[in-house]
């Protein structure tokens, strides 16, 4: 099992859906789109073990990007600079 890590550079709330975090770099390891077990480690060291949905989203300029969608967490729970470890890739 390979564990992937991502640093939160952007986190946005999507009304009614949760918090979306864009994945920079090569997120192709996360395909196919599905639920993933993750650990979020905030800059203060707090750890949150949860699940996130891998989804495709549109961005500006036009193009598609993969995001992690945290349905039960607000952007305040996943502050900029947090590390996301994806446990089941």
Backbone bond lengths (Angstrom), bond angles and torsions (degrees), N, CA, C in turn:
res aa  C-N    CA-C-N  psi(-1)  N-CA   C-N-CA  omega(-1)  CA-C   N-CA-C  phi
1 X - - - 1.461 - - 1.524 108.53 -
2 X 1.326 116.80 131.24 1.453 123.16 177.22 1.515 108.84 -100.41
3 X 1.339 116.61 132.95 1.466 119.74 177.20 1.527 107.66 -102.66
4 X 1.310 116.08 125.74 1.464 121.49 177.81 1.511 109.77 -100.96
5 X 1.338 115.97 143.89 1.466 121.37 178.04 1.521 109.07 -122.50
6 X 1.318 115.06 140.90 1.461 122.10 176.50 1.521 108.29 -134.22
7 X 1.321 116.56 144.84 1.464 122.79 175.72 1.527 107.64 -98.69
8 X 1.331 116.49 132.13 1.466 121.19 -179.19 1.528 108.68 -74.36
9 X 1.335 115.17 114.67 1.464 121.64 176.36 1.529 111.11 -109.21
10 X 1.329 116.24 -22.68 1.464 122.20 -179.95 1.518 107.82 -143.80
11 X 1.303 117.34 130.80 1.473 122.19 174.17 1.523 107.30 -139.99
12 X 1.313 115.77 124.24 1.465 121.31 -177.38 1.519 109.34 -130.75
13 X 1.314 115.37 141.64 1.455 119.87 175.15 1.519 109.55 -83.78
14 X 1.317 115.79 135.19 1.456 122.15 173.80 1.525 105.64 -111.64
15 X 1.307 115.72 114.45 1.467 121.18 -174.59 1.527 110.99 -52.77
16 X 1.314 115.09 126.19 1.443 121.44 178.45 1.517 115.56 80.19
17 X 1.335 117.61 -4.27 1.472 120.23 -176.99 1.518 112.87 -119.44
18 X 1.333 118.12 -32.95 1.464 120.97 -177.56 1.512 111.69 125.24
19 X 1.325 116.07 -153.61 1.457 121.93 -177.16 1.523 110.20 -107.59
20 X 1.326 116.16 128.94 1.460 122.50 179.33 1.518 109.31 -101.94
21 X 1.330 115.40 132.96 1.465 122.48 176.23 1.522 107.24 -121.87
22 X 1.336 117.03 119.35 1.457 121.65 177.89 1.515 110.65 -72.61
23 X 1.331 116.26 144.32 1.459 121.51 -179.69 1.517 109.69 -104.23
24 X 1.315 115.95 117.92 1.463 121.55 178.64 1.528 109.17 -89.72
25 X 1.311 116.40 162.28 1.461 120.17 179.47 1.520 110.10 84.38
26 X 1.324 116.14 -147.32 1.459 121.41 -177.64 1.520 109.67 -105.64
27 X 1.321 117.68 92.52 1.460 120.12 -179.09 1.525 113.32 -85.94
28 X 1.343 118.31 10.86 1.463 120.68 -174.18 1.525 112.62 -59.17
29 X 1.317 118.01 -21.26 1.456 121.19 178.08 1.528 110.68 -61.83
30 X 1.336 117.18 -20.78 1.460 121.17 -176.34 1.529 113.60 -84.06
31 X 1.326 117.23 -6.87 1.459 119.14 178.92 1.514 109.49 -74.54
32 X 1.299 121.94 145.88 1.451 127.31 1.85 1.533 111.85 -75.89
33 X 1.321 115.42 164.80 1.451 121.67 179.67 1.527 109.06 -64.76
34 X 1.336 116.36 129.53 1.462 120.22 -176.66 1.524 110.09 -171.34
35 X 1.329 116.11 -177.41 1.467 121.86 174.56 1.527 108.92 -80.06
36 X 1.343 116.03 142.77 1.467 120.89 177.45 1.521 109.41 -131.38
37 X 1.316 115.93 146.23 1.459 121.69 171.78 1.515 108.01 -84.35
38 X 1.323 116.17 129.04 1.459 120.78 -176.03 1.521 111.00 -136.37
39 X 1.321 114.77 160.02 1.461 122.70 169.44 1.524 106.67 -122.97
40 X 1.322 116.21 127.76 1.464 122.16 174.82 1.523 106.91 -102.32
41 X 1.330 116.50 126.61 1.465 121.52 176.84 1.521 106.87 -115.67
42 X 1.329 116.07 112.79 1.467 120.54 -178.07 1.527 110.05 -73.82
43 X 1.329 117.85 163.74 1.469 120.32 177.35 1.533 112.86 -57.88
44 X 1.343 116.99 -24.52 1.471 120.61 178.82 1.522 112.09 -83.85
45 X 1.347 117.85 -5.86 1.455 121.51 178.34 1.516 115.38 98.33
46 X 1.338 118.17 -2.18 1.465 121.22 177.86 1.525 108.72 -68.37
47 X 1.340 116.59 136.45 1.458 121.26 179.39 1.521 110.50 -112.72
48 X 1.334 115.70 134.06 1.456 122.71 177.53 1.521 107.23 -123.89
49 X 1.330 117.73 116.28 1.453 120.58 174.36 1.520 107.63 -96.36
50 X 1.334 116.26 126.43 1.462 121.25 -173.53 1.517 109.69 -156.37
51 X 1.311 116.31 -171.98 1.462 121.30 173.14 1.521 108.36 -118.12
52 X 1.313 115.13 153.47 1.462 121.43 176.61 1.524 107.46 -140.44
53 X 1.302 114.95 149.03 1.451 121.57 179.12 1.528 108.96 -96.41
54 X 1.329 117.01 130.48 1.459 121.28 174.86 1.519 107.09 -87.08
55 X 1.338 115.79 122.83 1.461 120.57 -177.63 1.524 109.73 -136.38
56 X 1.308 115.11 162.68 1.452 122.39 175.71 1.521 108.21 -98.21
57 X 1.327 116.90 140.47 1.468 120.78 -179.29 1.521 109.45 -139.21
58 X 1.312 115.00 158.01 1.471 120.83 174.55 1.511 109.00 -89.64
59 X 1.312 116.95 148.49 1.460 121.48 178.25 1.515 109.60 -133.86
60 X 1.299 115.68 168.84 1.468 121.98 175.84 1.515 107.24 -114.14
61 X 1.318 122.27 129.54 1.461 126.50 -1.11 1.527 110.91 -62.31
62 X 1.334 116.14 163.23 1.459 120.14 -173.04 1.526 112.94 -51.28
63 X 1.300 113.92 140.45 1.450 122.38 178.70 1.508 108.60 157.04
64 X 1.313 116.46 175.74 1.450 120.15 178.44 1.518 109.28 -117.17
65 X 1.310 114.68 151.41 1.451 122.32 -179.95 1.522 107.67 -142.85
66 X 1.326 116.80 151.57 1.453 119.55 174.11 1.519 109.41 -87.34
67 X 1.320 115.52 142.82 1.460 121.22 177.25 1.523 108.95 -128.89
68 X 1.318 115.13 158.21 1.456 121.82 166.12 1.515 106.02 -102.27
69 X 1.320 116.68 128.85 1.458 121.48 179.52 1.520 108.48 -110.50
70 X 1.340 115.61 117.13 1.458 123.21 179.87 1.529 107.95 -99.30
71 X 1.331 116.93 100.16 1.460 121.38 -174.03 1.510 115.07 -68.03
72 X 1.320 118.04 -26.00 1.468 120.97 -174.68 1.522 113.47 -110.77
73 X 1.321 117.63 17.19 1.463 120.11 -176.10 1.522 110.86 -133.98
74 X 1.335 115.08 144.82 1.461 121.44 177.31 1.530 108.79 -92.99
75 X 1.339 117.52 166.16 1.470 119.19 176.32 1.527 112.83 -58.17
76 X 1.331 117.67 -27.29 1.463 120.31 178.45 1.530 111.56 -67.32
77 X 1.334 117.02 -26.93 1.465 121.40 177.34 1.529 112.27 -74.18
78 X 1.345 115.97 -22.96 1.460 121.90 -175.57 1.528 108.00 -127.07
79 X 1.330 117.18 70.86 1.463 119.82 -174.31 1.527 113.14 -69.68
80 X 1.323 115.08 158.48 1.459 120.25 176.03 1.518 109.57 -55.19
81 X 1.329 116.16 141.23 1.455 120.86 -178.57 1.515 113.84 91.70
82 X 1.343 117.34 -7.85 1.465 120.23 176.87 1.523 109.54 -68.24
83 X 1.315 115.87 155.19 1.466 122.50 174.23 1.523 107.74 -104.98
84 X 1.316 115.77 132.77 1.462 120.79 174.82 1.520 107.35 -110.39
85 X 1.328 115.93 121.49 1.454 121.45 175.32 1.524 107.83 -104.43
86 X 1.311 116.23 120.94 1.457 121.12 178.24 1.518 107.15 -93.27
87 X 1.324 115.91 116.82 1.453 120.95 -167.95 1.530 114.10 -84.15
88 X 1.306 117.68 -28.31 1.471 118.85 -171.97 1.522 112.47 -117.97
89 X 1.331 115.70 63.74 1.471 119.44 175.75 1.499 109.48 -113.05
